[in-house]
Amino acid sequence: MAVRRLLATYPDLQTVRPGIQRADAVSLSLPSPASVKFVGLACLNVLGYPLRRDRTTAIIWALVHSNLRLRQTLVLHFDEAQDFYINQNAREMQSMINTLKALMQNPDWPVSIVLSGMPQLRNLINMDPQLARRFTPVQFTKFDPALDITPIVKMVTGYAEAAGLEVGPNLKDKSFVRRLIYAGDGEFGLTVELLRFAVESALRTGRSAIDLSCFVQGFALRSGCAPDFNPFLREDSTTINPRLLLLGRTTEEDHPAPISKGRRK
């Protein structure tokens, strides 16, 4: 989302739009499996040149290069780019590395490549020194409970105000912010998701303010965990893995009913 927002709001950078041939910036999510051929087909689709019959990988990428030039594309963004690496054999990964380098080194129309994804992406980049030196890494670090108290309080306040809600006094305490950071595993996206769940809880229950109970309910909705495994309730919240779902819940499969042994006839 950060990359796509950057491309969409950058001055004078035309993104893909219906009826407009020029597309300075093109963004796409990788298909699964992220083979060289399927990625090429995905590029053609987003460039507005879908293929209706099977072609070889070489022909597909020749068409990609041609369409990038026709659309005057300067930036090509691949999201979920860790799939270039995950579940791929060494030969396929090397083919993808060569393909990316060819896009950036094309003598007729070179393009800039932006790769975004999960941490496994670095494994692909570091496989080839020539590829690695063509990228500038940007890493989204996790929230720091000692340094990010103020921006998180500001974020909570901003979301509450956007929803027309007051902010409970306890939500500005360091202890609450630390719990929120831990409940979101320190990640920006998960923390925002929890905040949205809490705002929704407040609105659905007709409250005028967002408070701790809203986050308790929000985490319960997101995780399905029992109250004893809720970081906003449990005293030793750091012993909980906030990414696991349905902690503390039991099912009938966990406690099967005993089989009665009737008399033989």
URTA-V832502 format. One record per residue. N is the residue number from 1. D_CENTER is the distance of its C-alpha to the mean C-alpha in whole Angstrom. Layout:
n->N d_center->D_CENTER
n->N d_center->D_CENTER
This chain:
n->1 d_center->8
n->2 d_center->10
n->3 d_center->11
n->4 d_center->12
n->5 d_center->14
n->6 d_center->15
n->7 d_center->17
n->8 d_center->18
n->9 d_center->20
n->10 d_center->21
n->11 d_center->25
n->12 d_center->27
n->13 d_center->24
n->14 d_center->24
n->15 d_center->21
n->16 d_center->21
n->17 d_center->23
n->18 d_center->26
n->19 d_center->29
n->20 d_center->29
n->21 d_center->29
n->22 d_center->28
n->23 d_center->24
n->24 d_center->24
n->25 d_center->20
n->26 d_center->18
n->27 d_center->14
n->28 d_center->13
n->29 d_center->11
n->30 d_center->13
n->31 d_center->15
n->32 d_center->16
n->33 d_center->18
n->34 d_center->17
n->35 d_center->21
n->36 d_center->22
n->37 d_center->24
n->38 d_center->21
n->39 d_center->19
n->40 d_center->22
n->41 d_center->23
n->42 d_center->19
n->43 d_center->20
n->44 d_center->23
n->45 d_center->22
n->46 d_center->20
n->47 d_center->23
n->48 d_center->25
n->49 d_center->27
n->50 d_center->26
n->51 d_center->29
n->52 d_center->31
n->53 d_center->32
n->54 d_center->32
n->55 d_center->32
n->56 d_center->32
n->57 d_center->29
n->58 d_center->31
n->59 d_center->32
n->60 d_center->28
n->61 d_center->27
n->62 d_center->30
n->63 d_center->29
n->64 d_center->26
n->65 d_center->28
n->66 d_center->30
n->67 d_center->28
n->68 d_center->26
n->69 d_center->30
n->70 d_center->31
n->71 d_center->28
n->72 d_center->28
n->73 d_center->24
n->74 d_center->24
n->75 d_center->20
n->76 d_center->18
n->77 d_center->14
n->78 d_center->13
n->79 d_center->9
n->80 d_center->8
n->81 d_center->11
n->82 d_center->11
n->83 d_center->13
n->84 d_center->16
n->85 d_center->16
n->86 d_center->16
n->87 d_center->19
n->88 d_center->20
n->89 d_center->24
n->90 d_center->25
n->91 d_center->27
n->92 d_center->24
n->93 d_center->22
n->94 d_center->25
n->95 d_center->25
n->96 d_center->22
n->97 d_center->23
n->98 d_center->26
n->99 d_center->24
n->100 d_center->22
n->101 d_center->25
n->102 d_center->27
n->103 d_center->25
n->104 d_center->25
n->105 d_center->29
n->106 d_center->30
n->107 d_center->34
n->108 d_center->34
n->109 d_center->30
n->110 d_center->28
n->111 d_center->24
n->112 d_center->22
n->113 d_center->18
n->114 d_center->15
n->115 d_center->13
n->116 d_center->9
n->117 d_center->7
n->118 d_center->8
n->119 d_center->11
n->120 d_center->13
n->121 d_center->13
n->122 d_center->16
n->123 d_center->18
n->124 d_center->18
n->125 d_center->19
n->126 d_center->21
n->127 d_center->23
n->128 d_center->25
n->129 d_center->26
n->130 d_center->27
n->131 d_center->23
n->132 d_center->22
n->133 d_center->25
n->134 d_center->23
n->135 d_center->20
n->136 d_center->20
n->137 d_center->17
n->138 d_center->15
n->139 d_center->13
n->140 d_center->11
n->141 d_center->14
n->142 d_center->14
n->143 d_center->16
n->144 d_center->20
n->145 d_center->22
n->146 d_center->25
n->147 d_center->24
n->148 d_center->21
n->149 d_center->23
n->150 d_center->24
n->151 d_center->21
n->152 d_center->20
n->153 d_center->23
n->154 d_center->23
n->155 d_center->19
n->156 d_center->21
n->157 d_center->24
n->158 d_center->22
n->159 d_center->20
n->160 d_center->24
n->161 d_center->26
n->162 d_center->24
n->163 d_center->24
n->164 d_center->28
n->165 d_center->28
n->166 d_center->30
n->167 d_center->28
n->168 d_center->30
n->169 d_center->32
n->170 d_center->30
n->171 d_center->27
n->172 d_center->28
n->173 d_center->29
n->174 d_center->27
n->175 d_center->27
n->176 d_center->25
n->177 d_center->23
n->178 d_center->23
n->179 d_center->22
n->180 d_center->19
n->181 d_center->18
n->182 d_center->18
n->183 d_center->17
n->184 d_center->14
n->185 d_center->14
n->186 d_center->14
n->187 d_center->10
n->188 d_center->10
n->189 d_center->8
n->190 d_center->10
n->191 d_center->13
n->192 d_center->12
n->193 d_center->12
n->194 d_center->15
n->195 d_center->17
n->196 d_center->16
n->197 d_center->18
n->198 d_center->20
n->199 d_center->21
n->200 d_center->21
n->201 d_center->24
n->202 d_center->26
n->203 d_center->26
n->204 d_center->27
n->205 d_center->30
n->206 d_center->31
n->207 d_center->31
n->208 d_center->32
n->209 d_center->30
n->210 d_center->26
n->211 d_center->27
n->212 d_center->27
n->213 d_center->27
n->214 d_center->25
n->215 d_center->22
n->216 d_center->24
n->217 d_center->24
n->218 d_center->20
n->219 d_center->19
n->220 d_center->21
n->221 d_center->20
n->222 d_center->16
n->223 d_center->18
n->224 d_center->21
n->225 d_center->23
n->226 d_center->26
n->227 d_center->27
n->228 d_center->28
n->229 d_center->25
n->230 d_center->24
n->231 d_center->23
n->232 d_center->24
n->233 d_center->28
n->234 d_center->28
n->235 d_center->30
n->236 d_center->29
n->237 d_center->25
n->238 d_center->24
n->239 d_center->25
n->240 d_center->23
n->241 d_center->19
n->242 d_center->17
n->243 d_center->14
n->244 d_center->17
n->245 d_center->18
n->246 d_center->22
n->247 d_center->23
n->248 d_center->27
n->249 d_center->27
n->250 d_center->30
n->251 d_center->31
n->252 d_center->34
n->253 d_center->33
n->254 d_center->33
n->255 d_center->37
n->256 d_center->38
n->257 d_center->42
n->258 d_center->45
n->259 d_center->47
n->260 d_center->50
n->261 d_center->53
n->262 d_center->55
n->263 d_center->59
n->264 d_center->60
n->265 d_center->62
